[in-house]
Amino acid sequence: MKDDEIRIGAILSYVIIALSTTTGIIYTPFMLRQLGQSEYGLYMLMGSLVGYISIIDFGLHNTIYRFIAKYQAEKDNENQENFLAATFIIYGIITVLVLVIGAVLFLNLESIFSKSLTYDELYKAKIMFVVLVINLALSLPMGVFQFIIRGYGKFIFTNSLSIVHVILRTAVLIGILSLGYKAIAIVVMDTIFNIAKGLVNLSYCFNKLKIKIQKHVFNIDFIKEILNYSFFVFILAIVNQIFWKIGHIALGIMTSTAVVAIYALSITLVIYYQHLALVISGVFMPKVAGLIAKGATGEDLTDLMVKVGRVQLSILGLALTGFIILGRQFILLWAGSEYRQVYWIVILLLIPLTIQMSQTIGGVILQAKNMISFKAKAYLIMSLLNFFLSILLAKTLESLGIAIATALSIFVFQIIILNFYYYYKVDLNIPRFFKQISKGLLPAMILSAIIGLGTLFLSGSGWASFFYRVVLITIIYGIMMYAIGFNSYEKNMFVKPILRMLKIEKTFKR
């Protein structure tokens, strides 16, 4: 049953990612049109500002998952009860901090955004900010129960609940926007949904899992152990907030909500792109851990990095090639002409990200080797560099300046510095990695792009012509990859499922 729980839970995780991405792409243009550029930018701005407060979670949710799983494996109920008691004490302090920081920011919202927001926008911003802070103050402690359930290995329940949450939220969101409600209604709706989800998880923990929260002994060393484990997860959470959301805040202070909307939409597309690589690398932790436990050499791990990296690059390459050719048409159809600049922002970010995302297995290797601290420190410095460059360039180039600063930071830290660390400290053969990963794939991508540009000469500018071009570019890309890009292993991996499907189809026809 446990193997089934993990297997089905993993499948449901992919369903969540696919569902979230699909619904996001479908309802985002609807939201843009219903809210308008200004209100959408205001909504994203307040969400980003409150997102910074959320980093005081200190990475404890993932820590809870790790410790509960450990105590369940050891059948150590007493330490688990003591751990949960300590955890909720910490979360009590965190909730108070959230409310205090939220109150301080609320009192200064007007002075922070006085030059960029109108009186009406400031009024709406204050209401949204209060609701979002309340949402955060309740969601952080209630989120504990979801990770307790995951620690018990009940992945089917948590992932099924998340799927229901995504579907219901999307349906209600479309409903309230259709009725004419705006951004304030969205944040109220999200708060209600998050509280409801938290109560369902709470009920499952106490009624089904029969968990107990009891302080048997107060041990300061135990508290230190919890916080020490979560420290570098906390650093990475800070980095994620600063790195990807500094643009929203900088533009909100120095420009307007319309400019924030353009940049926010660009980041949304970039995040969808990242998911393509993370879905693949995320399932390799057990294999990497097993290789390291068996004494795998740097060359052995490089072999795995090359194998996974080539698959990632081939998938990312299709998305990148397609966006370079059809990105302008997609943005105009999907979001509207006022978002034309999104195309150039996304291109600026996708090029360095493609290199970095083809190496995500390296991050998995760092985790398995317990060498994540360097990555956390490097990312923190990278985020600080991005912060100062963003402030500098946003004054003159607005959202395009933020994109340049972010792309440069990715290139310097995530590509150059991190690869030096992989080579000299982790013993990964990075020169061989880049040589083997580009062999065949890079020429195939370039030829696909050149040939694919011919689809722009076809008539039509609507959705029908767009999808027609997508199909043609996909076919061209597939032919180029099979002809000169893929090695024998990759050809077998991609073609075998197709042949299997054809066999199934023939069986049904009989």
RODO-2510 file (C-alpha; in nm, 4 decimals, decimal comma):
residues 510
     n   res          X          Y          Z
     1     m     0,0000     0,0000     0,0000
     2     k     0,2852     0,2397     0,0813
     3     d     0,4367     0,1922    -0,2664
     4     d     0,0950     0,2589    -0,4209
     5     e     0,0596     0,5708    -0,2064
     6     i     0,3929     0,7038    -0,3353
     7     r     0,3284     0,6027    -0,6970
     8     i    -0,0255     0,7441    -0,7147
     9     g     0,0808     1,0482    -0,5124
    10     a     0,3598     1,1158    -0,7634
    11     i     0,1167     1,0877    -1,0552
    12     l    -0,1199     1,3291    -0,8810
    13     s     0,1722     1,5721    -0,8321
    14     y     0,2159     1,5856    -1,2093
    15     v    -0,1602     1,6318    -1,2472
    16     i    -0,1437     1,9317    -1,0097
    17     i     0,1378     2,0936    -1,2102
    18     a    -0,0378     2,0305    -1,5433
    19     l    -0,3716     2,1501    -1,4075
    20     s    -0,2276     2,4627    -1,2459
    21     t    -0,0377     2,5565    -1,5617
    22     t    -0,3317     2,4885    -1,7946
    23     t    -0,5874     2,6745    -1,5844
    24     g    -0,3406     2,9603    -1,5361
    25     i    -0,2884     3,0003    -1,9098
    26     i    -0,6635     2,9814    -1,9756
    27     y    -0,7944     3,2203    -1,7088
    28     t    -0,5058     3,4720    -1,7017
    29     p    -0,6176     3,6564    -2,0180
    30     f    -0,9751     3,6508    -1,8859
    31     m    -0,8540     3,8025    -1,5581
    32     l    -0,6496     4,0647    -1,7444
    33     r    -0,9510     4,1775    -1,9408
    34     q    -1,1893     4,1735    -1,6451
    35     l    -0,9551     4,3582    -1,4094
    36     g    -0,7822     4,5834    -1,6588
    37     q    -0,4085     4,6466    -1,6724
    38     s    -0,3981     4,8858    -1,3751
    39     e    -0,5950     4,6690    -1,1305
    40     y    -0,4138     4,3510    -1,2355
    41     g    -0,0818     4,5265    -1,1684
    42     l    -0,2108     4,6441    -0,8282
    43     y    -0,3215     4,2887    -0,7416
    44     m     0,0215     4,1458    -0,8318
    45     l     0,1990     4,4293    -0,6482
    46     m     0,0191     4,3679    -0,3176
    47     g     0,0653     3,9922    -0,3537
    48     s     0,4398     4,0402    -0,4010
    49     l     0,4660     4,2760    -0,1024
    50     v     0,2920     4,0321     0,1327
    51     g     0,4990     3,7532    -0,0219
    52     y     0,8059     3,9122     0,1335
    53     i     0,6490     3,8802     0,4791
    54     s     0,5917     3,5071     0,4189
    55     i     0,9657     3,4368     0,4248
    56     i     0,9598     3,4512     0,8069
    57     d     0,8199     3,0978     0,7857
    58     f     1,1950     3,0126     0,8054
    59     g     1,1436     2,7052     0,5861
    60     l     0,9682     2,5267     0,8728
    61     h     0,7009     2,3606     0,6590
    62     n     0,9615     2,1470     0,4813
    63     t     1,1329     2,0843     0,8151
    64     i     0,8041     1,9508     0,9568
    65     y     0,7726     1,7141     0,6611
    66     r     1,1247     1,5803     0,7202
    67     f     1,0928     1,5332     1,0996
    68     i     0,7424     1,3782     1,0931
    69     a     0,8569     1,1298     0,8283
    70     k     1,1581     1,0478     1,0490
    71     y     0,9482     0,9942     1,3631
    72     q     0,6942     0,7835     1,1750
    73     a     0,9714     0,5611     1,0408
    74     e     1,1122     0,5250     1,3937
    75     k     0,7624     0,4903     1,5493
    76     d     0,8695     0,7546     1,7998
    77     n     0,5368     0,9054     1,9097
    78     e     0,6686     1,0868     2,2144
    79     n     0,9319     1,2842     2,0259
    80     q     0,6793     1,3548     1,7504
    81     e     0,4325     1,4998     2,0014
    82     n     0,7102     1,7072     2,1573
    83     f     0,8259     1,8231     1,8143
    84     l     0,4751     1,9348     1,7158
    85     a     0,4353     2,1233     2,0448
    86     a     0,7635     2,3058     1,9811
    87     t     0,6603     2,3734     1,6225
    88     f     0,3316     2,5364     1,7191
    89     i     0,5090     2,7514     1,9790
    90     i     0,7393     2,8753     1,7018
    91     y     0,4424     2,9349     1,4714
    92     g     0,2666     3,1306     1,7450
    93     i     0,5653     3,3663     1,7487
    94     i     0,5738     3,3777     1,3674
    95     t     0,2027     3,4693     1,3504
    96     v     0,2587     3,7598     1,5892
    97     l     0,5568     3,8738     1,3776
    98     v     0,3461     3,8582     1,0600
    99     l     0,0807     4,0805     1,2162
   100     v     0,3367     4,3267     1,3568
   101     i     0,5306     4,3567     1,0281
   102     g     0,2016     4,3785     0,8398
   103     a     0,0824     4,6616     1,0665
   104     v     0,4078     4,8544     1,0191
   105     l     0,3928     4,8192     0,6412
   106     f     0,0236     4,9095     0,6333
   107     l     0,0932     5,2364     0,8166
   108     n     0,3623     5,3182     0,5579
   109     l     0,1871     5,2050     0,2382
   110     e     0,0913     5,5570     0,1441
   111     s     0,4442     5,6938     0,1793
   112     i     0,5964     5,3970    -0,0067
   113     f     0,3645     5,4161    -0,3079
   114     s     0,2538     5,7810    -0,2968
   115     k     0,4394     5,8700    -0,6179
   116     s     0,3162     5,5755    -0,8238
   117     l    -0,0398     5,4963    -0,7092
   118     t    -0,3502     5,7122    -0,7410
   119     y    -0,5769     5,7832    -0,4415
   120     d    -0,8250     5,5173    -0,5576
   121     e    -0,5454     5,2618    -0,6103
   122     l    -0,4049     5,3304    -0,2619
   123     y    -0,7486     5,2755    -0,1110
   124     k    -0,7838     4,9372    -0,2840
   125     a    -0,4220     4,8479    -0,2032
   126     k    -0,4815     4,8986     0,1701
   127     i    -0,7871     4,6713     0,1725
   128     m    -0,6087     4,3997    -0,0256
   129     f    -0,3007     4,4259     0,1944
   130     v    -0,5019     4,3773     0,5156
   131     v    -0,6842     4,0731     0,3743
   132     l    -0,3592     3,9209     0,2427
   133     v    -0,1833     3,9676     0,5784
   134     i    -0,4744     3,7976     0,7583
   135     n    -0,4590     3,5202     0,4976
   136     l    -0,0869     3,4756     0,5642
   137     a    -0,1213     3,4893     0,9439
   138     l    -0,3749     3,2047     0,9291
   139     s    -0,2207     3,0049     0,6435
   140     l     0,1268     2,9657     0,7941
   141     p     0,0214     2,7794     1,1134
   142     m    -0,2633     2,5942     0,9402
   143     g    -0,0230     2,4855     0,6662
   144     v     0,1526     2,2717     0,9263
   145     f    -0,1229     2,0126     0,9023
   146     q    -0,0674     1,9567     0,5293
   147     f     0,2983     1,8750     0,5915
   148     i     0,2111     1,6496     0,8847
   149     i    -0,0105     1,4496     0,6492
   150     r     0,2724     1,4333     0,3945
   151     g     0,5089     1,3199     0,6698
   152     y     0,2693     1,0324     0,7359
   153     g     0,3003     0,9418     0,3676
   154     k    -0,0635     1,0214     0,2828
   155     f     0,0193     1,1765    -0,0538
   156     i    -0,3040     1,0717    -0,2243
   157     f    -0,5132     1,2731     0,0229
   158     t    -0,3005     1,5910     0,0147
   159     n    -0,2590     1,5921    -0,3628
   160     s    -0,6266     1,5106    -0,4251
   161     l    -0,7240     1,7990    -0,1978
   162     s    -0,4883     2,0293    -0,3899
   163     i    -0,6470     1,9246    -0,7194
   164     v    -0,9945     1,9988    -0,5836
   165     h    -0,8627     2,3342    -0,4563
   166     v    -0,7249     2,4312    -0,8002
   167     i    -1,0464     2,3346    -0,9812
   168     l    -1,2839     2,5049    -0,7347
   169     r    -1,0683     2,8183    -0,7092
   170     t    -1,0587     2,8550    -1,0876
   171     a    -1,4350     2,8040    -1,1207
   172     v    -1,5187     3,0521    -0,8423
   173     l    -1,2607     3,3009    -0,9738
   174     i    -1,4201     3,2998    -1,3188
   175     g    -1,7619     3,3331    -1,1553
   176     i    -1,6826     3,6365    -0,9391
   177     l    -1,4986     3,8128    -1,2227
   178     s    -1,7927     3,7490    -1,4565
   179     l    -2,0201     3,9135    -1,2008
   180     g    -1,8053     4,2258    -1,2137
   181     y    -1,6087     4,1851    -0,8910
   182     k    -1,2436     4,2936    -0,8924
   183     a    -0,9107     4,2300    -0,7176
   184     i    -1,0401     4,2755    -0,3614
   185     a    -1,2928     3,9971    -0,4162
   186     i    -1,0141     3,7678    -0,5438
   187     v    -0,8002     3,8070    -0,2291
   188     v    -1,1071     3,7559    -0,0072
   189     m    -1,1954     3,4413    -0,2042
   190     d    -0,8381     3,3075    -0,1734
   191     t    -0,8422     3,3681     0,2017
   192     i    -1,1674     3,1747     0,2413
   193     f    -1,0360     2,8877     0,0277
   194     n    -0,7060     2,8691     0,2189
   195     i    -0,8837     2,8639     0,5548
   196     a    -1,1223     2,5929     0,4308
   197     k    -0,8331     2,3829     0,3008
   198     g    -0,6497     2,4261     0,6313
   199     l    -0,9562     2,3139     0,8292
   200     v    -0,9936     2,0023     0,6128
   201     n    -0,6277     1,9126     0,6749
   202     l    -0,6658     1,9853     1,0473
   203     s    -0,9708     1,7578     1,0668
   204     y    -0,7863     1,4790     0,8816
   205     c    -0,4882     1,5032     1,1184
   206     f    -0,6919     1,4791     1,4379
   207     n    -0,9743     1,2485     1,3258
   208     k    -0,7958     1,0153     1,0825
   209     l    -0,4291     1,0223     1,1841
   210     k    -0,5088     1,0759     1,5545
   211     i    -0,2120     1,3061     1,6035
   212     k    -0,1349     1,4476     1,9472
   213     i     0,0393     1,7743     2,0300
   214     q     0,1950     1,7536     2,3731
   215     k     0,5025     1,9075     2,5320
   216     h     0,6760     1,6328     2,7286
   217     v     0,9952     1,8261     2,7883
   218     f     1,1247     2,1664     2,6779
   219     n     1,4662     2,1247     2,5162
   220     i     1,6329     2,4362     2,3771
   221     d     1,8804     2,2193     2,1835
   222     f     1,5862     2,0537     2,0117
   223     i     1,4531     2,3963     1,9047
   224     k     1,8010     2,4834     1,7738
   225     e     1,8116     2,1583     1,5753
   226     i     1,4786     2,2405     1,4097
   227     l     1,5853     2,5948     1,3224
   228     n     1,9329     2,4861     1,2093
   229     y     1,7889     2,2323     0,9657
   230     s     1,5519     2,4890     0,8164
   231     f     1,8101     2,7706     0,7967
   232     f     1,9336     2,7132     0,4417
   233     v     1,5808     2,6359     0,3220
   234     f     1,4950     2,9756     0,4714
   235     i     1,7825     3,1392     0,2804
   236     l     1,6581     2,9906    -0,0457
   237     a     1,3044     3,1147     0,0331
   238     i     1,4437     3,4665     0,0801
   239     v     1,6312     3,4366    -0,2471
   240     n     1,3207     3,3213    -0,4327
   241     q     1,1152     3,6145    -0,3030
   242     i     1,3835     3,8769    -0,3631
   243     f     1,4929     3,7428    -0,6988
   244     w     1,1601     3,6933    -0,8736
   245     k     0,9494     3,9601    -0,7020
   246     i     1,1867     4,2522    -0,6610
   247     g     1,0759     4,3707    -1,0032
   248     h     0,7149     4,4022    -0,8913
   249     i     0,8068     4,6156    -0,5888
   250     a     1,0687     4,8308    -0,7661
   251     l     0,8346     4,9058    -1,0544
   252     g     0,5441     4,9653    -0,8146
   253     i     0,7451     5,2298    -0,6284
   254     m     0,9034     5,4035    -0,9285
   255     t     0,6570     5,3596    -1,2161
   256     s     0,2902     5,2559    -1,2329
   257     t     0,0624     4,9560    -1,1867
   258     a     0,0394     4,9202    -1,5659
   259     v     0,4159     4,8611    -1,5870
   260     v     0,3936     4,6169    -1,2925
   261     a     0,1266     4,4233    -1,4836
   262     i     0,3564     4,3840    -1,7864
   263     y     0,6433     4,2516    -1,5782
   264     a     0,4201     4,0287    -1,3618
   265     l     0,2726     3,8629    -1,6696
   266     s     0,6253     3,8008    -1,8041
   267     i     0,7284     3,6264    -1,4820
   268     t     0,4142     3,4115    -1,4948
   269     l     0,5222     3,2742    -1,8345
   270     v     0,8797     3,2220    -1,7109
   271     i     0,7536     3,0174    -1,4138
   272     y     0,5514     2,7951    -1,6476
   273     y     0,8715     2,7414    -1,8482
   274     q     1,0660     2,6429    -1,5349
   275     h     0,8086     2,3772    -1,4491
   276     l     0,9002     2,1872    -1,7667
   277     a     1,2483     2,1135    -1,6292
   278     l     1,1646     2,0827    -1,2588
   279     v     0,9066     1,8101    -1,3214
   280     i     1,1807     1,5918    -1,4730
   281     s     1,4632     1,6532    -1,2227
   282     g     1,2328     1,6344    -0,9196
   283     v     1,1898     1,2557    -0,9505
   284     f     1,5631     1,1782    -0,9544
   285     m     1,6439     1,2323    -0,5845
   286     p     1,6106     0,8589    -0,4935
   287     k     1,8355     0,7571    -0,7829
   288     v     2,0986     1,0195    -0,7022
   289     a     2,0951     0,9274    -0,3333
   290     g     2,1329     0,5602    -0,4272
   291     l     2,4304     0,6307    -0,6550
   292     i     2,6049     0,8371    -0,3868
   293     a     2,5406     0,5683    -0,1244
   294     k     2,7071     0,3135    -0,3554
   295     g     3,0151     0,5353    -0,3881
   296     a     2,9445     0,6887    -0,7283
   297     t     3,2326     0,8950    -0,8682
   298     g     3,2078     1,2445    -1,0121
   299     e     3,2141     1,0928    -1,3603
   300     d     2,9229     0,8619    -1,2724
   301     l     2,7175     1,1582    -1,1510
   302     t     2,8195     1,3575    -1,4591
   303     d     2,6861     1,0733    -1,6773
   304     l     2,3486     1,1050    -1,5037
   305     m     2,3601     1,4846    -1,5294
   306     v     2,4257     1,4600    -1,9035
   307     k     2,1497     1,2037    -1,9575
   308     v     1,8873     1,4062    -1,7680
   309     g     2,0171     1,7392    -1,9004
   310     r     1,9804     1,6316    -2,2638
   311     v     1,6191     1,5279    -2,2060
   312     q     1,5485     1,8584    -2,0293
   313     l     1,7160     2,0624    -2,3029
   314     s     1,5256     1,8836    -2,5790
   315     i     1,1934     1,9670    -2,4092
   316     l     1,2917     2,3225    -2,3165
   317     g     1,4298     2,3713    -2,6669
   318     l     1,0886     2,3114    -2,8226
   319     a     0,9261     2,5669    -2,5897
   320     l     1,2078     2,8196    -2,6468
   321     t     1,2095     2,7767    -3,0259
   322     g     0,8326     2,8016    -3,0407
   323     f     0,8229     3,1147    -2,8262
   324     i     1,0972     3,2884    -3,0251
   325     i     0,9003     3,2327    -3,3463
   326     l     0,5406     3,2620    -3,2258
   327     g     0,5775     3,4520    -2,8978
   328     r     0,4662     3,7866    -3,0405
   329     q     0,1490     3,6399    -3,1903
   330     f     0,0760     3,4467    -2,8693
   331     i     0,1100     3,7571    -2,6474
   332     l    -0,1171     3,9629    -2,8749
   333     l    -0,3841     3,6911    -2,8803
   334     w    -0,3500     3,5869    -2,5168
   335     a    -0,3039     3,9175    -2,3345
   336     g    -0,3562     4,2010    -2,5831
   337     s    -0,1524     4,4644    -2,7634
   338     e    -0,0737     4,6608    -2,4451
   339     y     0,1455     4,3680    -2,3346
   340     r     0,3717     4,3610    -2,6422
   341     q     0,6834     4,4199    -2,4307
   342     v     0,6242     4,0894    -2,2489
   343     y     0,7776     3,9114    -2,5498
   344     w     1,1200     4,0765    -2,5119
   345     i     1,1221     4,0425    -2,1328
   346     v     1,0494     3,6701    -2,1546
   347     i     1,3140     3,6153    -2,4272
   348     l     1,5760     3,7936    -2,2157
   349     l     1,4999     3,5627    -1,9221
   350     l     1,4509     3,2351    -2,1106
   351     i     1,7926     3,2317    -2,2778
   352     p     2,0052     3,2118    -1,9574
   353     l     1,7328     3,0111    -1,7821
   354     t     1,7488     2,7410    -2,0494
   355     i     2,1142     2,6765    -1,9636
   356     q     2,0458     2,6814    -1,5896
   357     m     1,7308     2,4658    -1,6103
   358     s     1,9118     2,1979    -1,8109
   359     q     2,1350     2,1551    -1,5025
   360     t     1,8700     2,1211    -1,2308
   361     i     1,9934     1,7669    -1,1597
   362     g     2,3043     1,9395    -1,0207
   363     g     2,0879     2,0899    -0,7475
   364     v     1,9537     1,7437    -0,6683
   365     i     2,3133     1,6166    -0,6386
   366     l     2,3952     1,9021    -0,3970
   367     q     2,0961     1,8086    -0,1810
   368     a     2,1860     1,4409    -0,1789
   369     k     2,5460     1,5270    -0,0830
   370     n     2,4264     1,7762     0,1829
   371     m     2,6168     2,0579     0,0075
   372     i     2,3240     2,2960    -0,0326
   373     s     2,4771     2,5702     0,1863
   374     f     2,7028     2,7092    -0,0897
   375     k     2,4107     2,7302    -0,3305
   376     a     2,2014     2,9138    -0,0707
   377     k     2,4791     3,1660    -0,0006
   378     a     2,5545     3,2199    -0,3708
   379     y     2,1858     3,2683    -0,4493
   380     l     2,1555     3,5200    -0,1677
   381     i     2,4418     3,7279    -0,3100
   382     m     2,2887     3,6890    -0,6559
   383     s     1,9582     3,8255    -0,5283
   384     l     2,1272     4,1248    -0,3678
   385     l     2,3071     4,1998    -0,6966
   386     n     1,9758     4,1679    -0,8789
   387     f     1,8134     4,4011    -0,6248
   388     f     2,0603     4,6868    -0,6788
   389     l     2,0781     4,6407    -1,0565
   390     s     1,6983     4,6317    -1,0770
   391     i     1,6623     4,9574    -0,8832
   392     l     1,9258     5,1192    -1,1060
   393     l     1,7874     5,0033    -1,4409
   394     a     1,4172     5,0350    -1,3546
   395     k     1,4523     5,4145    -1,3401
   396     t     1,5313     5,4387    -1,7110
   397     l     1,4252     5,1115    -1,8755
   398     e     1,1313     5,0161    -1,6482
   399     s     1,0308     4,6471    -1,6804
   400     l     1,2900     4,5789    -1,9527
   401     g     1,5599     4,7040    -1,7131
   402     i     1,4441     4,4584    -1,4444
   403     a     1,4640     4,1754    -1,6993
   404     i     1,8198     4,2737    -1,7991
   405     a     1,9276     4,2805    -1,4325
   406     t     1,7672     3,9418    -1,3635
   407     a     1,9137     3,7783    -1,6758
   408     l     2,2606     3,9094    -1,5908
   409     s     2,2333     3,7794    -1,2331
   410     i     2,1296     3,4340    -1,3565
   411     f     2,4226     3,4251    -1,5985
   412     v     2,6863     3,5330    -1,3437
   413     f     2,5768     3,3243    -1,0457
   414     q     2,3677     3,0315    -1,1653
   415     i     2,5742     2,9580    -1,4747
   416     i     2,9331     3,0770    -1,4172
   417     i     2,9864     3,0643    -1,0376
   418     l     2,7717     2,7567    -0,9674
   419     n     2,9395     2,5617    -1,2470
   420     f     3,2815     2,6441    -1,1014
   421     y     3,1563     2,4994    -0,7727
   422     y     3,0213     2,1891    -0,9468
   423     y     3,3594     2,1384    -1,1155
   424     y     3,6024     2,2127    -0,8321
   425     k     3,4054     2,1072    -0,5217
   426     v     3,1439     1,8530    -0,6311
   427     d     3,3799     1,6875    -0,8829
   428     l     3,1350     1,7054    -1,1728
   429     n     3,2943     1,7164    -1,5168
   430     i     3,1278     2,0386    -1,6353
   431     p     3,3299     2,0790    -1,9610
   432     r     3,2203     1,7288    -2,0635
   433     f     2,8641     1,8077    -1,9582
   434     f     2,8368     2,1109    -2,1860
   435     k     3,0115     1,9332    -2,4727
   436     q     2,7842     1,6293    -2,4587
   437     i     2,4620     1,8139    -2,3843
   438     s     2,4999     2,0405    -2,6881
   439     k     2,6100     1,7637    -2,9257
   440     g     2,3350     1,7197    -3,1825
   441     l     2,0706     1,9049    -2,9791
   442     l     2,2035     2,2568    -3,0399
   443     p     2,2319     2,2199    -3,4214
   444     a     1,8849     2,0630    -3,4296
   445     m     1,7391     2,3545    -3,2290
   446     i     1,9044     2,6147    -3,4547
   447     l     1,7886     2,4439    -3,7767
   448     s     1,4370     2,4061    -3,6344
   449     a     1,4257     2,7775    -3,5565
   450     i     1,5488     2,8754    -3,9048
   451     i     1,3029     2,6462    -4,0847
   452     g     1,0247     2,7331    -3,8394
   453     l     1,0538     3,1029    -3,9243
   454     g     0,8994     3,0094    -4,2586
   455     t     0,5653     2,9502    -4,0823
   456     l     0,5402     3,3265    -4,0238
   457     f     0,4829     3,3737    -4,3967
   458     l     0,1628     3,1692    -4,3791
   459     s    -0,1572     3,3743    -4,3878
   460     g    -0,3721     3,4324    -4,0798
   461     s    -0,3365     3,6078    -3,7438
   462     g    -0,5994     3,4452    -3,5203
   463     w    -0,5924     3,1468    -3,2843
   464     a    -0,6521     2,8980    -3,5684
   465     s    -0,3421     3,0128    -3,7565
   466     f    -0,1445     3,0196    -3,4309
   467     f    -0,2232     2,6561    -3,3474
   468     y    -0,1579     2,5581    -3,7097
   469     r     0,1897     2,7114    -3,6825
   470     v     0,2464     2,5416    -3,3440
   471     v     0,1744     2,2014    -3,5011
   472     l     0,4074     2,2697    -3,7945
   473     i     0,6927     2,3902    -3,5693
   474     t     0,6478     2,0868    -3,3428
   475     i     0,6685     1,8519    -3,6428
   476     i     0,9769     2,0335    -3,7771
   477     y     1,1401     2,0207    -3,4339
   478     g     1,0610     1,6505    -3,3943
   479     i     1,2082     1,5659    -3,7355
   480     m     1,5267     1,7674    -3,6698
   481     m     1,5727     1,6108    -3,3284
   482     y     1,5245     1,2588    -3,4574
   483     a     1,7485     1,3178    -3,7603
   484     i     2,0464     1,4932    -3,5992
   485     g     1,9652     1,5724    -3,2351
   486     f     1,8866     1,2521    -3,0460
   487     n     2,1249     0,9701    -2,9691
   488     s     2,0040     0,6089    -2,9790
   489     y     1,8969     0,6105    -2,6111
   490     e     1,6867     0,9251    -2,6579
   491     k     1,5309     0,8012    -2,9814
   492     n     1,4236     0,4865    -2,8031
   493     m     1,2920     0,6807    -2,5030
   494     f     1,0770     0,9171    -2,7097
   495     v     0,9652     0,6758    -2,9802
   496     k     0,8810     0,3735    -2,7616
   497     p     0,5740     0,5381    -2,5951
   498     i     0,4441     0,6387    -2,9404
   499     l     0,4841     0,2833    -3,0722
   500     r     0,3152     0,1494    -2,7589
   501     m     0,0201     0,3852    -2,8161
   502     l    -0,0050     0,2740    -3,1790
   503     k    -0,0165    -0,0904    -3,0691
   504     i    -0,2950    -0,0099    -2,8228
   505     e    -0,4883     0,1709    -3,0967
   506     k    -0,4528    -0,1283    -3,3314
   507     t    -0,5769    -0,3591    -3,0544
   508     f    -0,8901    -0,1460    -3,0070
   509     k    -0,9563    -0,1433    -3,3817
   510     r    -0,9565    -0,5219    -3,3864
***
